[in-house]
Amino acid sequence: MNDEKINESIKEIKEKFYEIKKKPFHKSLRKGYGGLGYTFEALIGKDEDTSYEPDYKGIELKTKLGYSKNSLTLFNLASHKIDEKSVYKYLIDNFGHYKDKNKKVFVNEIYANKLIEIKYGIFWKLKILEDENKVKVLIINNSFKIIDDSIYWNLSDIKERLITKLKYMALIKGYPYKYNSELYYKYTNLNFYKLNGFSNYLELLKNGNIFIGINLGYEIINNVLRLTNRHFSFKMNMNSIDSLFEEIY
């Protein structure tokens, strides 16, 4: 998408944002934290989707609670696993825990610069292999022996997803308010960013400022297994936003 069209998209988002901002409170259209983004997208007339393309006319929309210091999810990307039918079930079965007798989950994070314990005496970390075009997951025992290194992402896939999804980004901040037991949001800030480049991303991945959040789960109903969560989310610490992006406009 050329600069002229991006400029038109930015102008359009700005106009819609300031119209939204004129009204102090907007009732949440969804329960939980996800209501902030879902409600904003509905207010600007965008339908919910799971596309790998940017949310709105070449620009990815990200929302964040104004007081939150939590990481920002950049994108989701499924991994590969050599000789394994389902990486999700493999991780849940081996490292997850039961929420009840029919529900099992595995929620964790994985970094390139430190070991994280995922089960008693079992750890994992990322290993970036640029010459092999891979980011591998190393699962290690307490004797520092690698017991599994078959889960991986292709660096080229990560690069493609990043550039496709996040070449331009709008970050919208808002605050929640409760009134008569109902949740409302007040949208306060809008900033636009342009991606600096993949080399910056790779450096942040190496030093742990970008990491992968894992949220997996399944339930068994009538002896049929159903995946309920299957997210490998590439996330960034908010204090690194100026390293990955250049603020524009």
Residue, then its C-alpha position, 0 to 999 in steps of 0.5 A: m500500500n502506497d504512502e498516499k493511501i496510508n495517509e488517507s487511512i491515518k486521517e480516517i482513523k484520526e477522524k473516527f477516533y476524535e468522534i469517539k473521544k467526544k463521547p466520554f463513555h462507551k459501553s463495553l460490547r464484550k466481557g473482560y479485557g478483550g472488550l477494549g479492542y472489540t468495542f473500539e473496532a465496532l465503534i469505527g465500523k470494523d467487523e471482527d476477523t482473524s485475518y493475517e492482514p492489517d486490521y484497517k486499510g493497511i494499519e494494524l489496530k492495537t488497544k491497551l489499557g492506559y495504566s497497563k504495563n503489560s506486554l503488547t501482543l504483536f501477532n500469533l503464529a503457529s509453530h512446526k514440529i518434526d514428526e508430531k501430528s499436533v504440537y498443541k496436544y504434545l505440549i498440553d499432555n506433557f507439561g500442562h495441568y488439569k483445570d478439572k477432570n475434562k479440561k487441561v491447559f498449558v500457559n507459559e512464556i518462552y524467551a531466548n535469553k533465559l530458561i523458564e521452568i515448565k515442569y519440575g526439573i524441566f526447562w525451556k528456551l528459544k534458540i535463534l539459528e539464523d543460518e538455518n532460518k529457524v527459531k527453535v524451542l529447546i526443552i532441557n532437563n535439570s542436567f542441562k541435556i536437551i530432551d526435545d528440540s523439534i518445535y520451531w518457527n521459520l525465521s522467514d515466516i516470522k518476518e513475513r507475518l511481522i511485515t505484513k501485519l505491522k508495517y503500520m500500527a495505531l495504538i489506542k489507549g483507554y480506561p475502564y469504568k464501572y457504572n451500575s455493574e456495567l463496564y464502560y470504556k473511555y478512549t483517550n490516546l491515539n498514536f501511529y507507528k511505522l515498523n523500523g525493520f526486521s533486524n530490530y525485531l530480531e535483536l529484541l527477540k534475542n535479548g528477551n524484550i520480544f518473547i512468545g506467550i503460550n496459551l493452550g488448552y483442550e477439553i474432552i466432551n463425550n470422549v471427543l477432544r476439542l482444542t479450546n486455546r491454541h495461541f503462540s503469541f509473539k509479544m513485546n515489552m512496552n518499553s521496547i516500542d521505540s526500538l521496534f517502531e518509529e512514531i509518525y504523525 
